[in-house]
Each structure stands twice: as structure tokens, then as C-alpha cells.
Amino acid sequence: MNELALNAAMDRYACGDARAFPELHRALHGRLLAYLARMCSSVTLAGDLTQETFLRMHRARSTFAPGGAVTPWAYAIARNVYLDHARAQRHRSTERLPSDPGAEPPDPRGADAEAVAMASQTARAVERVLSSLPAAQREAFVLLRYEGMSVQDAAAILGATPTAVKLRAFRAYEALRAELEELKRRPEDGEGAEQSGKRRAEKSAERRAGRSTEMSAAAEPERRGGRGGAPRDVRGGSDEG
């Protein structure tokens, strides 16, 4: 559904036409779910927050300005839902449920195993950096980069100036770029951690074997002397001086 049709559906819904809701849900559900999943790093939690977003949209439908753009309005509600959840989390200690799958893994079918592994590693790095960013930078980056929002729409959602939004997104981009550059350099020219650890263990074993050989060679003359035979290179006293 294009934006004009979506806005028209929201106008009908705001005026009490319940038949417009399925259209809004089909058009916005996937986008809001993806946005919230990137914000909270949990697909399971994002599903709950998306449901809460649509509930709040329903309650606030009468406040929607006729002829307005529904997408920024819906994202602003989704953002408030996420912020309310984040504030509540700060007041209690909770952990992700063991059943929560987290980020979706890449589909390995028909893809090169090494490429899939690299894509998965990169996705984890991006998720890790996004979760560590200040909320303002993460929000700006997600809206511009992942949601394809214009700077003006993102600014309206975040309640900030376009300049501030661009600056926040740029700082987030710089943090991601630095992490991905570091990822390319580690470990040992892109080797997996397991392979790298195996190589280090092999090198350590080689060093230990070398030291053992040296110690055995040094101890051999002493062992021969201990059996009553004088070492061949030890001369008698008459040969000295």
C-alpha cells in the first residue's frame, strides 16, 4: 500500500470506520515490528511492543489530524511504547527469557557456508554496537538507515531538529564503521575463534616439545656420567695447565 492510500485508510479509521484497521495493520505491522526489534534487540519483546503500539493507535485514533501522514505518527507511538518499556525496565531487574530467539539467523540454504558465517558475525557485531549506543543515536540511525525515513520525518518522530538527527545518525555510523573495521582484523586474518585457538595451541605444543628436546640433550652427558662412565670430552688433570 502506498503512503497516500495508507493515509486515506487512517483518515477513515479516525472517523470510526473499523474496516480500515486491517489495511493499516497489514501495511504497518511488519515495519513497526522490525523497528522495535532493532530498538530492543529481541524479536519476542518486539512482538509484544508492536501489539501495544496498535492498541495505543486505536485509543488515539480520534486525535489523528485529517490529511496527515500516518507513518511518522505510528512510529512516534511505537517509540513511546519502547521508551515506556525501557523506563520500566530500569526499575526492575529482568533478563531475556531462555526461549527468546533474539536476532533472526541468516538462512544458509543455497548460500556459501563461509559467506553465511561472515554475515552472521557481522549481524551480531551490528546488534552489539546498536545496543551499546546512546538511545538518541540508536533511534536516529535505525529510523534513517533501516526504516528509510527522511530526516524531516525522523526529526518529527524524535522531537529533534533535522541537524541533530543527522549528527546522531552520523555518530552511530562512525561507531559501527569502527567495529566492522576491527572485525575484519580479528582474529588472525579472519580465522574463526576456534581455528585461531587451535593454531595457538599447536604453536604452544611445538614450543614445549622444543624445550623438552633441549633439556633432554643437556641432561644426556650427566646421565652417562651417573652410570660410572666419564664423559668423553672431560680430560684428566695431567692434561690441564
VOGU-3710 file (C-alpha; in Angstrom, 3 decimals, decimal comma):
1> mnelalnaam> 0,000/0,000/0,000  1,419/3,394/-0,951  1,556/6,275/1,500  -1,430/8,115/0,037  -3,681/5,045/0,341  -2,321/4,405/3,829  -3,087/7,964/4,915  -6,588/7,684/3,463  -7,166/4,443/5,380  -6,092/6,167/8,581
11> dryacgdara> -8,472/9,049/7,879  -11,344/6,558/7,590  -10,255/4,753/10,731  -10,005/8,010/12,669  -13,571/8,763/11,641  -14,805/5,472/13,047  -14,554/3,107/10,064  -13,350/-0,107/11,738  -12,990/-1,799/8,330  -9,884/0,328/7,696
21> fpelhralhg> -7,960/-1,253/10,558  -6,947/-4,476/8,717  -5,463/-2,309/5,955  -3,428/-0,337/8,459  -2,312/-3,480/10,248  -1,140/-5,201/7,054  0,767/-2,117/5,915  2,398/-1,179/9,226  2,809/-4,334/11,288  5,984/-5,646/9,633
31> rllaylarmc> 7,646/-2,253/9,611  6,872/-1,486/13,241  7,937/-4,970/14,326  11,305/-4,623/12,566  11,827/-1,154/14,038  11,080/-2,267/17,588  13,190/-5,424/17,212  16,202/-3,287/16,327  15,500/-0,966/19,220  15,153/-3,651/21,897
41> ssvtlagdlt> 17,268/-6,472/20,324  14,566/-9,065/20,967  12,060/-10,361/18,426  9,826/-11,754/21,157  9,686/-8,487/23,082  9,240/-6,518/19,858  6,108/-8,547/19,121  4,616/-7,530/22,451  5,558/-3,885/21,941  4,047/-3,912/18,442
51> qetflrmhra> 0,735/-5,137/19,813  0,844/-2,369/22,420  1,574/0,140/19,639  -1,551/-0,828/17,690  -3,594/-0,707/20,881  -2,403/2,845/21,527  -3,052/3,791/17,904  -6,623/2,584/18,342  -7,073/4,600/21,532  -5,564/7,729/19,974
61> rstfapggav> -7,207/7,458/16,532  -9,534/10,362/17,216  -6,520/12,648/17,732  -5,086/11,915/14,285  -5,095/15,074/12,163  -7,163/14,532/8,997  -4,946/14,539/5,928  -1,835/13,905/7,993  0,869/11,314/7,417  0,191/8,130/9,350
71> tpwayaiarn> 3,670/6,589/9,154  5,516/9,174/11,305  2,545/9,226/13,674  2,623/5,434/14,086  6,395/5,357/14,556  6,170/8,077/17,200  3,672/5,934/19,112  5,925/2,872/18,732  8,869/4,880/20,042  6,867/5,971/23,096
81> vyldharaqr> 5,901/2,349/23,730  9,572/1,357/23,623  10,635/4,236/25,893  7,935/3,369/28,422  9,166/-0,218/28,459  12,807/0,887/28,830  11,900/3,150/31,755  10,013/0,318/33,424  12,994/-1,983/32,939  15,238/0,415/34,816
91> hrsterlpsd> 13,051/-0,051/37,889  13,341/-3,816/37,954  15,989/-6,348/37,090  14,873/-8,693/34,326  16,601/-10,998/31,897  15,754/-12,199/28,411  13,752/-15,408/28,532  15,725/-18,520/27,516  13,120/-19,203/24,825  13,711/-15,812/23,211
101> pgaeppdprg> 15,463/-16,485/19,902  16,947/-12,991/19,727  18,072/-11,832/16,296  16,975/-13,998/13,386  19,867/-16,088/11,981  20,607/-15,897/8,265  19,144/-18,634/6,054  22,032/-20,915/4,997  20,119/-22,618/2,158  21,762/-22,084/-1,181
111> adaeavamas> 24,465/-19,867/0,297  28,167/-20,404/0,761  28,890/-21,526/4,320  31,737/-19,062/4,768  29,605/-16,172/3,494  26,798/-17,161/5,865  29,218/-17,314/8,786  30,610/-13,886/7,956  27,113/-12,429/7,566  26,109/-13,864/10,935
121> qtaravervl> 29,245/-12,486/12,584  28,632/-9,068/11,057  24,974/-9,078/12,136  25,991/-9,884/15,712  28,554/-7,078/15,658  25,953/-4,585/14,392  23,444/-5,701/17,016  26,095/-5,423/19,737  27,084/-1,893/18,706  23,489/-0,714/18,318
131> sslpaaqrea> 22,596/-1,981/21,789  25,595/-0,154/23,283  24,881/3,203/21,641  23,168/6,063/23,465  19,434/5,809/22,817  19,314/9,052/20,836  21,993/7,857/18,389  20,439/4,405/18,017  16,984/5,847/17,317  18,250/8,255/14,685
141> fvllryegms> 20,340/5,603/12,928  17,558/2,999/12,895  14,977/5,424/11,533  17,232/6,738/8,767  19,184/3,619/7,849  16,766/0,766/8,432  13,347/2,389/8,206  14,240/4,642/5,286  12,748/7,722/6,926  13,530/11,182/5,666
151> vqdaaailga> 15,480/13,390/8,033  12,409/15,580/8,446  10,145/12,652/9,377  12,736/11,225/11,758  13,086/14,632/13,387  9,317/14,828/13,848  9,228/11,367/15,434  12,156/12,087/17,758  11,145/15,636/18,603  14,529/16,946/17,480
161> tptavklraf> 15,896/19,227/14,789  16,978/17,726/11,433  20,553/18,801/12,170  20,542/16,971/15,498  19,126/13,830/13,874  21,816/13,823/11,185  24,547/14,312/13,774  23,243/11,480/15,966  22,989/9,124/12,997  26,497/10,047/11,863
171> rayealrael> 27,959/9,263/15,287  26,181/5,911/15,283  27,519/5,201/11,813  31,059/6,008/12,918  30,768/3,606/15,854  29,505/0,852/13,566  32,215/1,514/10,992  34,932/1,288/13,648  33,543/-2,008/14,948  33,325/-3,535/11,463
181> eelkrrpedg> 36,870/-2,448/10,669  38,025/-4,126/13,874  36,058/-7,229/12,929  38,000/-7,505/9,677  41,289/-7,548/11,554  40,452/-10,223/14,104  41,265/-12,914/14,735  44,309/-13,837/12,574  43,201/-12,523/9,206  39,568/-13,537/9,609
191> egaeqsgkrr> 40,054/-17,038/11,050  37,293/-18,284/13,314  37,914/-18,174/17,041  38,033/-21,973/17,248  40,545/-22,281/14,424  42,647/-19,473/15,859  42,656/-21,111/19,288  43,651/-24,442/17,751  46,563/-22,828/15,955  47,742/-21,139/19,153
201> aeksaerrag> 47,553/-24,488/20,984  49,597/-26,158/18,251  52,268/-23,469/18,439  52,393/-23,787/22,218  52,797/-27,567/21,929  55,632/-27,088/19,441  57,416/-24,738/21,828  57,022/-27,178/24,702  58,328/-30,025/22,547  61,357/-27,912/21,578
211> rstemsaaae> 62,140/-27,117/25,193  61,798/-30,783/26,133  64,264/-31,806/23,424  66,788/-29,207/24,549  66,511/-30,322/28,172  66,970/-33,973/27,200  70,081/-33,163/25,195  71,560/-31,156/28,061  70,869/-33,921/30,570  72,325/-36,759/28,479
221> perrggrgga> 76,032/-36,261/29,472  75,061/-36,114/33,142  73,125/-39,357/32,849  76,074/-41,100/31,239  78,361/-39,839/33,988  75,953/-41,095/36,636  76,368/-44,678/35,365  80,135/-44,623/36,162  81,455/-43,688/32,734  83,340/-40,438/32,425
231> prdvrggsde> 82,139/-38,092/29,701  84,317/-38,418/26,643  85,145/-34,716/26,475  86,402/-34,480/30,119  90,192/-34,741/30,258  92,396/-35,865/33,128  94,192/-33,465/35,389  97,555/-34,107/33,677  96,324/-32,512/30,516  95,420/-29,223/32,183
241> g> 97,921/-26,473/32,511
//
